[in-house]
């Protein structure tokens, strides 16, 4: 191993990068500021109860498994469980909609509750089918180091076909008349922390992917994934330092030469940053800009120099109030994934995203893994995860978190989990304030928000600056959030690093 890379952060992006690099003969050292690895993909645990703290839904399973296999991690080591039905939506009107993978069966299910709307679903799937592979190749499959790579006529034509100029909810409105169905096929932007009315229409690929490729869960929980990856990396001789905070990066003559920890330099051939991206600038030494300007002889544009002088102001993704619970009961009629929607999801989320308020009628998602994985909780018991979209700022969570949690648990008890509150034996809350303390930008749970000005070429790229040997991967970096997509971003970063190491 003649080359050595330092990875700052042990989230899924960092661990994926380490697998890909070591598989290609690069020595890797990982530095993690927290006392455990995994980033957002870790467990909450209490006695016999354990449940994912972050992601729970597996989309694009083949992308996840293919990238792991490329990194020398056999796909047979993971057991993915197919959720079919995919999930169930409970509307405030009393209607329910169960999503299934088969298109014809789904159209019939829609017709059951929403007569005359099934054809709109079939048209949606038919029109998105050719756009998904094009979008995967043109947007997910590449980075945009130069803006001209993005503003290519073919790419712009594809974006026009995908209605990137409209919101996701606006695009879905072209297929359904019912407000409830518009909610059902645009709420997927919440998977990556975006409001359906703010997230660009290109993200219509998310509801399409659910039916095209299925909804899955990882047996044992997503928190298993970083643990298994770390085991493989240690077997390869990778050192993972936990409880170790990187103070700054070494930048000399426009090139990143390593990291500084406890005042001591640790020099490497390259550095990949896997923290929340907006925090990266705080690690760059103050002389880096002046040195770059001196080397460039003033040839850099005024806009480029100015962008280095000011700290970028990114818009964070939505926050979440998370409720983790253990219960001495099971609910046989429940599904693994369920969404409980207010009278108007659109109006409820406007309170969250536009006004910074907790809505009087909040939406929430429930993960109930024992429905598919009997081993997820002790016999006859359940472990549950409730996710409620909330503002990232302006809320005093002391007391407010408990009040909101009680409202949601009472509502869930009425709408699908009879006897829930009396059955609880463990409950823990996690707020945006907790996320902020742990380094998640702005208290958002999903990186920076997937708005148009932070998507595609406008999102931080795997090679984010004109600094040689410095790369980035994670939910805030192109191509975006969601574990398989973060892994794809890590692959882009590693491919660029390896190409430049050889040059």
C-alpha positions as MATLAB code, in Angstrom:
seq = 'XXXXXXXXXXXXXXXXXXXXXXXXXXXXXXXXXXXXXXXXXXXXXXXXXXXXXXXXXXXXXXXXXXXXXXXXXXXXXXXXXXXXXXXXXXXXXXXXXXXXXXXXXXXXXXXXXXXXXXXXXXXXXXXXXXXXXXXXXXXXXXXXXXXXXXXXXXXXXXXXXXXXXXXXXXXXXXXXXXXXXXXXXXXXXXXXXXXXXXXXXXXXXXXXXXXXXXXXXXXXXXXXXXXXXXXXXXXXXXXXXXXXXXXXXXXXXXXXXXXXXXXXXXXXXXXXXXXXXXXXXXXXXXXXXXXXXXXXXXXXXXXXXXXXXXXXXXXXXXXXXXXXXXXXXXXXXXXXXXXXXXXXXXXXXXXXXXXXXXXXXXXXXXXXXXXXXXXXXXXXXXXXXXXXXXXXXXXXXXXXXXXXXXXXXXXXXXXXXXXXXXXXXXXXXXXXXXXXXXXXXXXXXXXXXXXXXXXXXXXXXXXXXXXXXXXXXXXXXXXXXXXXXXXXXXXXXXXXXXXXXXX';
ca = [
       0.000    0.000    0.000;
       2.016    2.941   -1.299;
      -0.782    5.494   -0.834;
      -2.479    6.456    2.424;
      -5.840    8.215    2.845;
      -7.353    9.675    6.009;
     -11.134    9.569    6.368;
     -12.723   12.072    8.745;
     -15.952   10.517    9.997;
     -17.246    6.948   10.106;
     -20.715    7.365    8.672;
     -21.866    5.163    5.811;
     -20.090    7.452    3.319;
     -16.779    7.146    5.161;
     -17.000    3.400    5.668;
     -18.017    2.807    2.045;
     -15.060    4.916    0.902;
     -12.757    2.871    3.120;
     -14.013   -0.416    1.653;
     -13.563    0.801   -1.909;
     -10.108    2.259   -1.241;
      -8.694   -0.736    0.626;
     -10.064   -3.077   -2.042;
      -7.860   -1.135   -4.472;
      -4.759   -1.263   -2.301;
      -4.901    2.119   -0.554;
      -4.077    2.269    3.149;
      -6.846    3.924    5.161;
      -7.075    5.435    8.649;
     -10.471    6.580    9.972;
     -10.974    9.296   12.597;
     -14.371    9.506   14.323;
     -15.191   12.254   16.848;
     -18.012   10.270   18.510;
     -17.420    7.246   20.706;
     -19.021    4.884   18.199;
     -19.082    4.472   14.451;
     -21.976    4.708   12.030;
     -22.971    8.355   11.795;
     -26.757    8.477   11.351;
     -27.021    4.687   10.986;
     -26.708    3.623   14.620;
     -28.934    1.964   17.201;
     -30.857    3.250   20.200;
     -30.738    0.584   22.896;
     -32.223   -0.033   26.316;
     -32.068   -3.457   27.930;
     -33.588   -6.003   25.510;
     -34.817   -3.265   23.147;
     -32.844   -2.060   20.156;
     -34.012   -0.048   17.152;
     -32.466    2.107   14.453;
     -31.870    5.720   15.430;
     -31.809    6.978   11.844;
     -32.719    5.402    8.478;
     -35.117    2.455    8.437;
     -36.326    2.107    4.829;
     -34.082    0.500    2.221;
     -34.684    1.808   -1.308;
     -32.594    0.849   -4.356;
     -31.306   -2.369   -2.749;
     -29.310   -3.410   -5.810;
     -27.323   -0.160   -5.717;
     -26.480   -0.761   -2.050;
     -25.421   -4.369   -2.603;
     -23.513   -3.665   -5.834;
     -21.395   -0.959   -4.183;
     -20.641   -3.173   -1.182;
     -19.628   -5.993   -3.526;
     -17.398   -3.574   -5.464;
     -15.702   -2.873   -2.135;
     -15.095   -6.570   -1.577;
     -17.937   -7.010    0.921;
     -19.969  -10.105   -0.063;
     -23.656   -9.301   -0.434;
     -24.482  -12.627    1.197;
     -23.412  -11.152    4.552;
     -26.527   -8.987    4.613;
     -30.109  -10.203    4.637;
     -32.550   -7.768    3.080;
     -36.230   -8.372    3.775;
     -38.790   -7.326    1.163;
     -41.744   -5.337    2.453;
     -44.784   -6.217    0.362;
     -47.132   -4.553    1.058;
     -44.659   -1.692    0.925;
     -46.441    0.343    3.611;
     -49.838    1.679    4.623;
     -51.077    5.256    4.756;
     -53.755    6.311    7.226;
     -55.630    9.475    6.252;
     -57.450   11.690    8.735;
     -60.633   11.105    6.692;
     -60.565    7.474    7.842;
     -59.500    6.158    4.445;
     -56.427    3.973    4.167;
     -54.189    3.184    1.215;
     -51.926    0.155    1.168;
     -49.028    0.412   -1.256;
     -47.931   -2.748   -3.045;
     -45.194   -3.428   -5.585;
     -47.314   -4.805   -8.438;
     -48.576   -1.944  -10.595;
     -51.911   -3.454  -11.572;
     -52.650   -4.474   -7.993;
     -51.734   -0.973   -6.846;
     -54.057    0.621   -9.385;
     -56.871   -1.624   -8.116;
     -56.084   -0.666   -4.515;
     -56.233    3.010   -5.431;
     -59.565    2.472   -7.171;
     -60.922    0.882   -3.984;
     -60.570    4.108   -1.985;
     -60.267    6.668   -4.778;
     -62.535    5.697   -7.706;
     -61.288    6.915  -11.070;
     -57.700    7.534   -9.883;
     -56.030    4.200  -10.688;
     -55.275    5.203  -14.273;
     -53.276    8.182  -13.039;
     -50.971    5.870  -11.106;
     -50.405    3.616  -14.125;
     -49.629    6.661  -16.266;
     -47.152    7.892  -13.633;
     -45.284    4.578  -13.625;
     -45.340    4.351  -17.424;
     -43.967    7.873  -17.947;
     -41.280    7.608  -15.246;
     -39.991    4.204  -16.428;
     -37.676    5.566  -19.184;
     -36.667    8.617  -17.115;
     -35.308    6.688  -14.129;
     -32.326    5.024  -15.885;
     -31.572    8.282  -17.695;
     -31.612   10.216  -14.415;
     -29.525    7.576  -12.700;
     -26.837    7.831  -15.371;
     -26.876   11.603  -15.926;
     -27.280   12.780  -12.324;
     -26.680   10.012   -9.778;
     -23.896    8.387  -11.746;
     -21.530   11.341  -12.036;
     -20.209   14.383  -10.237;
     -20.061   17.930  -11.612;
     -16.638   19.379  -10.941;
     -17.294   21.905  -13.716;
     -20.721   23.502  -14.112;
     -20.551   23.031  -17.875;
     -20.742   19.275  -17.272;
     -24.222   19.818  -15.858;
     -25.501   22.462  -18.241;
     -25.194   20.168  -21.228;
     -28.102   20.210  -23.722;
     -28.875   16.530  -23.140;
     -28.949   16.986  -19.353;
     -31.095   20.099  -19.593;
     -33.531   18.252  -21.855;
     -33.758   15.425  -19.332;
     -34.388   17.894  -16.501;
     -37.163   19.462  -18.548;
     -38.750   16.024  -19.094;
     -38.529   15.400  -15.342;
     -40.111   18.817  -14.685;
     -37.273   19.950  -12.445;
     -38.709   23.464  -12.647;
     -41.798   22.324  -10.698;
     -42.078   21.021   -7.142;
     -42.480   17.307   -6.481;
     -46.035   17.926   -5.298;
     -46.722   19.944   -8.428;
     -45.506   17.100  -10.637;
     -47.605   14.531   -8.762;
     -50.600   16.846   -9.108;
     -50.473   16.115  -12.830;
     -51.416   12.483  -12.153;
     -53.973   12.645   -9.337;
     -56.994   14.803   -8.498;
     -57.349   13.733   -4.873;
     -55.388   15.820   -2.361;
     -54.845   12.680   -0.300;
     -53.236   10.885   -3.253;
     -51.072   13.900   -3.973;
     -49.889   13.600   -0.375;
     -49.354    9.841   -0.727;
     -47.108   10.201   -3.792;
     -45.119   13.268   -2.736;
     -44.398   12.616    0.953;
     -41.293   10.652   -0.136;
     -39.348   13.946   -0.127;
     -39.535   13.653    3.670;
     -37.195   10.630    3.383;
     -34.432   13.131    2.578;
     -35.673   15.999    4.721;
     -37.464   18.066    2.080;
     -40.953   19.521    1.828;
     -42.951   18.159   -1.136;
     -43.778   21.726   -2.196;
     -40.095   22.796   -2.126;
     -38.338   19.694   -3.422;
     -37.739   19.739   -7.218;
     -39.743   17.519   -9.532;
     -36.714   15.345  -10.309;
     -37.360   13.658   -6.974;
     -40.482   12.075   -8.455;
     -37.996    9.247   -8.980;
     -38.443    8.421   -5.263;
     -42.121    7.370   -5.360;
     -41.419    5.672   -8.688;
     -38.515    3.679   -7.201;
     -40.690    2.360   -4.375;
     -42.872    0.453   -6.825;
     -40.190   -0.296   -9.418;
     -37.601   -1.726   -7.017;
     -39.552   -2.346   -3.833;
     -39.289   -1.219   -0.227;
     -36.991   -3.294    1.973;
     -35.541   -3.428    5.452;
     -32.270   -4.852    6.702;
     -32.739   -7.828    9.018;
     -31.432   -6.760   12.401;
     -31.764   -3.080   11.489;
     -29.769   -0.589    9.415;
     -27.499   -0.135   12.447;
     -26.036   -3.554   11.573;
     -24.550   -2.191    8.366;
     -21.727    0.000    9.758;
     -20.861   -2.653   12.331;
     -20.433   -5.302    9.634;
     -18.477   -2.899    7.424;
     -16.162   -1.996   10.306;
     -15.502   -5.672   11.040;
     -14.397   -6.156    7.436;
     -12.227   -3.041    7.501;
     -10.474   -4.114   10.709;
      -9.824   -7.493    9.116;
      -8.044   -5.588    6.342;
      -5.879   -3.736    8.845;
      -7.734   -0.420    8.866;
      -7.361    1.542   12.102;
     -10.548    3.264   13.286;
      -9.971    5.894   15.970;
     -13.193    6.696   17.867;
     -13.507    9.604   20.295;
     -10.915   11.381   18.153;
     -11.726   14.835   16.825;
      -9.856   16.275   13.858;
      -8.972   19.878   14.694;
      -7.954   21.022   11.227;
      -6.688   19.899    7.844;
      -3.145   20.409    6.613;
      -3.247   22.443    3.396;
       0.021   23.359    1.705;
       0.449   24.885   -1.746;
      -3.138   24.142   -2.677;
      -2.998   20.499   -1.622;
      -4.416   18.669    1.411;
      -1.629   16.813    3.182;
      -3.365   15.293    6.186;
      -5.064   16.116    9.479;
      -4.219   17.703   12.816;
      -5.327   15.933   16.005;
      -4.411   17.135   19.491;
      -1.983   19.596   17.975;
      -0.104   16.827   16.162;
       0.093   16.444   12.376;
      -0.824   13.146   10.735;
       0.268   13.317    7.110;
      -1.422   11.342    4.342;
      -1.699   11.408    0.558;
      -5.389   12.356    0.590;
      -8.244   13.225    2.948;
     -11.917   12.376    2.554;
     -14.346   14.293    4.768;
     -17.459   12.430    5.932;
     -18.914   14.805    8.492;
     -21.900   17.028    7.697;
     -20.445   19.017    4.795;
     -21.108   22.594    6.005;
     -18.795   21.859    8.946;
     -15.842   21.196    6.626;
     -14.849   24.835    6.153;
     -14.201   25.117    9.874;
     -11.337   22.633    9.425;
      -9.603   24.571    6.646;
      -6.627   26.667    7.818;
      -6.984   30.436    7.432;
      -3.970   30.660    5.144;
      -5.476   28.296    2.551;
      -7.298   31.033    0.605;
      -4.359   33.428    0.603;
      -2.062   30.652   -0.541;
      -4.383   29.708   -3.386;
      -4.739   33.332   -4.487;
      -0.959   33.770   -4.410;
      -0.410   30.637   -6.480;
      -3.115   31.612   -8.966;
      -1.521   35.019   -9.555;
      -4.952   36.606   -9.238;
      -6.345   34.555  -12.107;
      -9.313   33.319  -10.076;
     -12.557   35.167  -10.616;
     -13.832   37.671   -8.082;
     -16.828   35.401   -7.422;
     -14.575   32.420   -6.686;
     -12.441   34.400   -4.235;
     -15.521   35.846   -2.553;
     -17.068   32.409   -2.127;
     -13.996   31.373   -0.124;
     -14.090   34.457    2.076;
     -17.657   34.016    3.270;
     -18.999   31.012    5.103;
     -21.629   29.393    2.892;
     -25.145   29.541    4.249;
     -26.776   26.244    3.451;
     -30.410   25.488    4.148;
     -30.673   22.514    6.519;
     -33.084   19.663    5.960;
     -36.091   19.205    8.222;
     -35.705   18.297   11.824;
     -37.341   15.319   13.485;
     -38.747   14.480   16.836;
     -38.012   10.774   17.184;
     -39.730    8.513   19.707;
     -38.084    5.172   20.438;
     -40.217    2.750   22.412;
     -40.448   -0.785   23.711;
     -43.898   -2.291   24.269;
     -45.226   -5.444   25.905;
     -47.567   -6.044   23.013;
     -47.760   -6.763   19.301;
     -50.208   -5.487   16.695;
     -50.798   -8.255   14.115;
     -52.715   -6.012   11.714;
     -49.904   -3.460   11.542;
     -47.331   -3.259    8.751;
     -43.600   -2.693    9.138;
     -43.869    0.843    7.723;
     -46.900    3.084    8.239;
     -47.651    6.765    7.686;
     -50.315    8.625    9.641;
     -51.339   11.786    7.820;
     -53.225   14.874    8.984;
     -56.268   16.341    7.281;
     -53.912   18.209    4.954;
     -50.272   17.144    4.799;
     -49.553   20.202    2.663;
     -50.860   22.643    5.269;
     -49.279   20.723    8.144;
     -45.840   20.822    6.513;
     -46.228   24.524    5.701;
     -46.256   25.104    9.455;
     -42.995   23.154    9.751;
     -41.084   24.451    6.733;
     -42.486   27.950    6.175;
     -43.448   29.141    9.655;
     -41.071   27.188   11.864;
     -43.960   25.966   14.003;
     -45.094   22.615   15.328;
     -48.402   21.931   13.540;
     -51.536   21.314   15.564;
     -52.146   18.208   13.427;
     -48.708   16.683   12.764;
     -47.870   13.898   10.337;
     -45.775   10.980   11.526;
     -44.204    7.709   10.380;
     -44.081    4.483   12.418;
     -41.504    1.716   12.013;
     -42.601   -1.605   13.543;
     -39.878   -4.102   12.560;
     -41.268   -7.185   14.356;
     -43.910   -7.455   11.646;
     -41.184   -8.665    9.288;
     -38.338   -9.585   11.645;
     -39.541  -11.623   14.638;
     -36.132  -11.277   16.281;
     -36.379   -7.465   16.448;
     -37.925   -7.632   19.960;
     -38.464  -10.205   22.721;
     -41.272  -12.742   22.101;
     -44.698  -11.129   22.260;
     -43.200   -7.642   22.477;
     -42.506   -4.789   20.047;
     -39.929   -2.121   19.510;
     -41.239    1.002   17.761;
     -39.878    4.119   16.089;
     -41.973    7.241   15.517;
     -40.691   10.073   13.304;
     -42.437   13.462   13.356;
     -41.211   16.234   10.990;
     -40.573   19.386   13.032;
     -38.715   22.707   12.608;
     -34.978   22.740   13.189;
     -34.935   26.098   14.987;
     -37.028   28.254   17.272;
     -38.536   25.533   19.468;
     -37.814   25.131   23.195;
     -37.716   21.358   23.337;
     -37.653   21.099   27.117;
     -41.237   20.130   27.870;
     -42.384   20.666   24.280;
     -40.909   17.345   23.167;
     -42.884   15.422   25.797;
     -46.107   17.246   24.942;
     -45.760   16.543   21.233;
     -44.778   12.913   21.858;
     -47.853   12.392   24.043;
     -50.133   13.840   21.351;
     -48.655   11.575   18.692;
     -48.787    8.441   20.848;
     -52.411    9.160   21.752;
     -53.263    9.667   18.080;
     -51.469    6.449   17.069;
     -53.398    4.575   19.749;
     -56.693    5.717   18.216;
     -55.694    5.061   14.601;
     -53.874    1.730   14.651;
     -52.079    0.849   17.902;
     -54.796    0.058   20.429;
     -53.526   -0.001   24.015;
     -50.187    1.498   22.980;
     -49.482    3.811   25.907;
     -50.328    1.318   28.650;
     -48.085   -1.274   26.992;
     -44.954    0.925   26.919;
     -42.029   -0.197   29.064;
     -39.364    2.017   27.479;
     -39.515    5.403   25.796;
     -36.791    7.794   24.682;
     -37.036   11.056   22.715;
     -34.542   12.626   20.327;
     -34.973   16.244   19.194;
     -33.265   18.549   16.665;
     -31.351   20.009   19.619;
     -29.800   16.578   20.196;
     -28.963   16.311   16.489;
     -27.311   19.751   16.558;
     -25.190   18.842   19.587;
     -23.958   15.762   17.743;
     -22.797   17.777   14.732;
     -25.756   17.517   12.319;
     -25.922   20.814   10.456;
     -28.610   23.143   11.758;
     -30.224   20.274   13.684;
     -31.505   18.793   10.405;
     -31.659   15.013   10.293;
     -30.847   14.517    6.603;
     -27.965   16.866    5.720;
     -28.701   19.987    3.710;
     -32.190   20.342    2.234;
     -32.929   18.913   -1.242;
     -34.104   22.239   -2.700;
     -33.303   23.195   -6.294;
     -30.403   25.473   -5.316;
     -28.827   22.585   -3.354;
     -29.352   19.794   -5.887;
     -27.239   18.471   -8.755;
     -24.476   20.858   -9.725;
     -25.544   23.254   -6.960;
     -24.866   20.701   -4.219;
     -21.357   20.263   -2.739;
     -19.480   17.869   -4.998;
     -17.291   14.849   -4.122;
     -14.320   17.108   -4.876;
     -15.750   20.233   -3.245;
     -12.947   22.781   -3.598;
      -9.999   23.557   -5.856;
      -7.775   21.899   -3.260;
      -5.929   18.848   -4.461;
      -6.342   15.589   -2.526;
      -9.423   16.758   -0.589;
     -12.723   14.919   -1.131;
     -16.109   14.606    0.564;
     -18.946   12.109    0.918;
     -22.159   12.117    2.921;
     -25.805   13.117    2.922;
     -24.999   16.780    2.190;
     -22.774   15.948   -0.780;
     -23.913   15.150   -4.337;
     -25.831   13.063   -5.252;
     -27.635   13.401   -1.892;
     -29.213   11.600    1.048;
     -30.473    8.078    1.630;
     -27.993    5.307    2.367;
     -27.599    3.838   -1.160;
     -27.276    7.365   -2.604;
     -24.668    8.308    0.025;
     -22.782    5.146   -0.913;
     -22.935    6.180   -4.562;
     -21.488    9.578   -3.589;
     -18.650    7.794   -1.793;
     -17.990    5.766   -4.946;
     -17.784    8.974   -6.994;
     -15.352   10.507   -4.496;
     -13.153    7.404   -4.386;
     -13.052    7.047   -8.171;
     -11.902   10.646   -8.480;
      -9.330   10.197   -5.714;
      -7.874    7.081   -7.338;
      -7.749    8.740  -10.743;
      -5.837   11.704   -9.334;
      -3.522    9.494   -7.261;
      -2.399    7.821  -10.498;
      -1.868   11.070  -12.404;
];
